[in-house]
């Protein structure tokens, strides 16, 4: 198995099966630090740089929290408009990264442009972690989801997934690539204009992913062990800023309600959502036995702790 030390985390297409389990193993070892709400000194001599060209709550703060839990330092920006990277100058990714690499030891980047972290990795002498790139991928989020499933169900192989939402989203791309390494049939449910693109379907077929598409959650929820939901009402991730406007309501086909879960879902199925949400999961689902998105949020810190420790060579 390849070493993670000095490695970029850009796409789950880059991960081999055993590498997933190595990351999960390290996450489990580091989890007590976060669970006991203490900080270690594992990365006390290291600094994380955040380069966020898009708004973020969970991804940015989870990485920052992870670095603090490891005893490290954090610097960077959360709004590119307040830097020369995003103001009138519109500094190139190359120039920005060639500067940031001297300010820290690992860079996590979120960008509205698909492929931007990959471009950054070409020029950076320190590891780049993809915190979400346009309609591209969101590898750390799906690693978090898989780790949550493993901790909650005790396994990943053999579980049936139901993925509901906009299939153009970066999380859905990373999910498809990840499931190619596991025995996990997946059913996708999306509005017609947000379905799987032909080229992505071909990729999934080439990667031997067992997938199908249906039009309504009720057609697949009864057999699902893991239900992953994303919004179908959302901003355009290819834009740096989204103008405020009216948000529509989620159609019933793509909602996971308490009534639907109680009537149709397996009693031991788990419900995931990377958040933020609109009305696709009503708040009264939060206290049911199916919801796991708050555990997911905790695991998001643990997963980033594992990735940071691995790429910095602090765990092997």
C-alpha positions in Angstrom: 0.0 0.0 0.0 1.3 3.5 -0.8 2.3 5.8 1.9 0.0 8.8 2.6 2.9 11.0 3.7 3.2 14.0 1.5 0.2 12.8 -0.6 -2.5 15.0 -2.1 -6.1 14.1 -1.3 -7.9 15.2 -4.5 -10.2 12.4 -5.7 -11.5 9.1 -4.4 -10.7 7.7 -7.8 -7.1 7.7 -6.5 -8.0 5.4 -3.6 -7.5 1.7 -3.5 -9.7 -0.5 -1.3 -7.1 -1.1 1.4 -6.3 2.7 1.6 -9.9 3.4 2.6 -9.5 1.0 5.5 -6.2 2.4 6.5 -7.7 5.9 6.8 -10.6 4.4 8.8 -8.1 2.6 11.1 -6.2 5.8 11.8 -9.5 7.7 12.4 -10.6 5.1 15.0 -7.2 5.5 16.7 -7.6 9.3 16.9 -11.3 9.4 17.7 -10.9 9.3 21.5 -9.0 12.7 21.3 -12.1 14.4 19.8 -14.6 12.4 21.8 -12.9 13.4 25.1 -12.8 17.1 23.8 -9.1 17.4 24.3 -6.2 18.5 22.2 -3.1 16.3 21.5 0.4 17.4 20.5 0.7 15.1 17.5 1.0 18.0 15.0 2.2 20.7 17.4 5.0 21.6 14.9 2.7 21.9 11.9 0.4 24.5 10.4 -2.8 24.0 8.3 -3.6 26.6 5.6 -7.2 27.0 4.6 -7.9 28.5 1.1 -11.7 28.7 0.8 -13.0 30.5 -2.3 -16.5 29.4 -1.4 -18.6 29.7 1.7 -18.3 26.8 4.1 -19.3 25.9 7.6 -18.6 22.2 8.2 -15.8 21.5 5.8 -13.6 24.5 6.8 -14.3 24.4 10.5 -14.0 20.6 10.6 -10.5 20.8 9.1 -9.6 23.7 11.5 -11.0 21.8 14.5 -9.2 18.7 13.4 -5.9 20.6 13.3 -6.5 22.1 16.7 -7.3 18.7 18.1 -4.0 17.5 16.8 -2.3 20.4 18.5 -1.4 22.2 15.3 -1.8 25.7 14.1 -4.2 27.2 11.5 -4.0 30.1 9.1 -5.7 31.0 5.8 -8.8 32.7 4.4 -12.5 31.9 4.4 -13.5 34.5 1.8 -11.3 35.0 -1.2 -13.0 38.4 -1.9 -11.1 39.7 1.1 -7.7 38.6 -0.4 -5.7 39.4 -3.5 -6.7 35.9 -4.7 -10.2 37.0 -5.2 -10.3 40.8 -5.4 -9.6 43.0 -8.4 -6.3 41.2 -9.1 -7.9 37.7 -9.3 -4.5 36.1 -8.6 -3.9 32.8 -10.4 -4.1 29.6 -8.5 -0.4 29.0 -9.2 0.7 32.3 -7.7 -1.6 31.9 -4.7 -0.4 28.4 -3.9 3.3 29.2 -4.5 2.8 31.8 -1.7 0.6 29.7 0.6 3.1 26.8 0.6 5.5 28.9 2.6 2.9 29.7 5.2 2.1 26.1 6.3 2.6 22.4 5.8 -0.7 21.3 4.3 -3.4 23.3 2.4 -7.1 22.5 2.2 -8.8 24.2 -0.7 -12.4 24.7 -1.6 -13.1 26.3 -5.0 -16.0 27.0 -7.2 -13.9 25.9 -10.2 -13.8 22.2 -10.9 -10.3 20.9 -10.9 -8.8 23.9 -9.0 -7.3 21.8 -6.2 -5.7 19.5 -8.9 -4.2 22.6 -10.4 -3.0 23.8 -7.0 -1.3 20.4 -6.5 0.8 20.8 -9.6 2.5 23.8 -8.1 2.5 23.1 -4.4 5.4 21.5 -2.5 3.0 20.7 0.4 0.0 18.3 0.3 -3.3 19.7 -1.0 -6.6 18.4 0.4 -9.7 18.9 -1.8 -12.4 20.5 0.3 -14.8 20.5 -2.7 -14.3 21.8 -6.2 -17.3 23.0 -8.2 -19.3 20.1 -9.6 -16.2 17.9 -9.2 -15.7 16.0 -6.0 -15.8 16.2 -2.2 -13.6 13.3 -1.1 -13.3 14.2 2.6 -17.1 14.3 2.9 -17.7 10.8 1.5 -14.8 9.4 3.5 -16.7 10.8 6.5 -19.9 9.2 5.3 -18.2 5.8 4.8 -16.5 6.0 8.2 -19.9 6.8 9.8 -21.4 3.8 8.1 -18.6 1.6 9.3 -18.9 2.8 12.9 -22.7 2.5 12.9 -23.1 -0.7 11.0 -19.8 -2.5 11.6 -19.2 -3.0 7.9 -19.5 -1.4 4.5 -19.6 -4.4 2.1 -23.1 -5.9 1.5 -25.0 -2.7 2.4 -27.5 -1.3 0.0 -27.3 2.5 -0.5 -30.1 4.9 -1.6 -28.7 8.3 -2.8 -31.3 11.1 -3.2 -30.6 14.5 -4.6 -28.8 16.3 -7.4 -26.6 13.8 -9.1 -24.4 16.6 -10.5 -23.2 17.4 -7.0 -19.6 16.7 -6.0 -20.6 14.5 -3.1 -22.4 12.1 -5.5 -19.4 11.9 -7.8 -17.1 11.0 -4.9 -19.7 8.5 -3.6 -19.8 6.7 -6.9 -16.0 6.4 -7.1 -15.8 5.2 -3.5 -18.4 2.5 -3.9 -16.4 1.0 -6.8 -14.2 -0.4 -4.0 -17.0 -2.0 -2.0 -19.8 -4.5 -2.6 -22.5 -1.9 -2.2 -25.4 -1.7 -4.7 -26.6 1.9 -5.0 -29.9 3.4 -6.2 -30.0 7.0 -7.4 -33.1 9.2 -7.2 -33.0 12.6 -8.8 -35.2 15.1 -10.7 -34.9 14.5 -14.4 -32.8 17.6 -15.0 -30.4 16.6 -12.1 -29.9 13.0 -13.0 -26.7 11.1 -13.6 -24.9 12.5 -16.7 -24.2 10.0 -19.4 -20.4 10.3 -19.0 -20.6 9.7 -15.3 -22.9 6.6 -15.9 -20.2 5.3 -18.2 -17.6 5.9 -15.6 -19.6 4.0 -13.0 -20.1 1.1 -15.5 -16.4 1.0 -16.3 -15.7 0.9 -12.5 -18.1 -2.0 -12.0 -20.4 -0.1 -9.7 -23.8 -1.8 -9.2 -26.2 1.0 -9.7 -29.7 1.8 -10.9 -32.0 4.8 -11.2 -35.6 5.2 -10.0 -38.0 8.2 -10.1 -39.3 8.1 -6.5 -37.7 7.4 -3.1 -40.7 5.1 -2.3 -39.5 2.7 -5.0 -36.2 2.0 -3.2 -36.3 3.0 0.4 -37.6 -0.3 1.7 -34.4 -2.1 0.7 -31.9 0.6 1.7 -29.5 0.1 4.6 -27.9 3.5 4.1 -29.9 6.6 2.9 -27.8 9.5 1.7 -29.7 12.7 1.0 -28.6 15.9 -0.6 -30.7 19.0 -1.5 -32.4 19.3 -4.9 -32.9 23.0 -4.1 -29.5 24.6 -3.9 -27.1 27.2 -5.3 -25.0 26.7 -8.4 -21.6 25.4 -7.2 -19.8 26.7 -10.3 -20.4 30.3 -9.1 -18.2 32.1 -6.6 -21.1 33.9 -5.0 -24.8 33.2 -5.2 -27.3 36.0 -5.4 -30.0 35.9 -2.8 -33.3 34.8 -4.3 -36.4 32.7 -3.9 -35.9 29.0 -3.0 -38.4 26.5 -4.1 -39.7 23.6 -2.0 -38.4 20.1 -2.4 -40.9 17.8 -4.3 -42.3 14.9 -2.4 -40.3 12.4 -4.7 -37.1 13.6 -3.0 -38.2 14.1 0.6 -37.4 11.8 3.5 -40.2 12.3 6.0 -40.8 10.7 9.3 -44.0 9.1 7.9 -42.1 7.6 5.0 -39.3 6.2 7.2 -41.8 4.7 9.7 -43.9 3.1 7.0 -41.3 2.0 4.4 -37.7 2.1 5.7 -35.8 -0.7 7.5 -35.8 -0.3 11.2 -32.0 -0.3 11.3 -31.4 1.8 8.2 -29.3 4.9 8.8 -30.0 8.4 7.3 -27.0 10.6 6.3 -26.9 14.2 5.1 -23.8 16.4 4.7 -25.8 19.5 5.5 -26.9 22.3 5.1 -30.4 21.1 4.4 -33.5 22.8 3.0 -36.8 20.9 3.6 -35.7 17.5 2.1 -35.4 16.1 5.7 -37.9 17.8 8.0 -36.7 18.6 11.6 -39.0 16.1 13.2 -36.8 13.3 11.7 -33.8 14.5 13.8 -34.9 12.6 16.9 -35.8 9.3 15.1 -33.7 6.2 15.2 -32.7 6.6 11.6 -30.9 10.0 11.7 -27.1 9.9 11.9 -26.2 13.4 10.5 -25.1 14.7 13.9 -22.8 11.7 14.4 -21.7 12.4 10.8 -20.7 15.9 11.9 -18.6 14.6 14.7 -17.0 12.0 12.5 -16.2 14.8 10.0 -13.6 16.1 12.5 -12.2 12.7 13.2 -11.8 11.9 9.5 -10.0 15.2 8.9 -7.7 14.4 11.9 -6.8 11.1 10.2 -6.1 12.6 6.8 -4.1 15.5 8.2 -2.0 13.2 10.4 -1.4 10.8 7.5 -0.4 13.3 4.9 1.9 15.1 7.3 3.6 11.7 8.1 2.6 11.8 11.8 0.8 8.4 11.4 1.8 5.7 9.0 
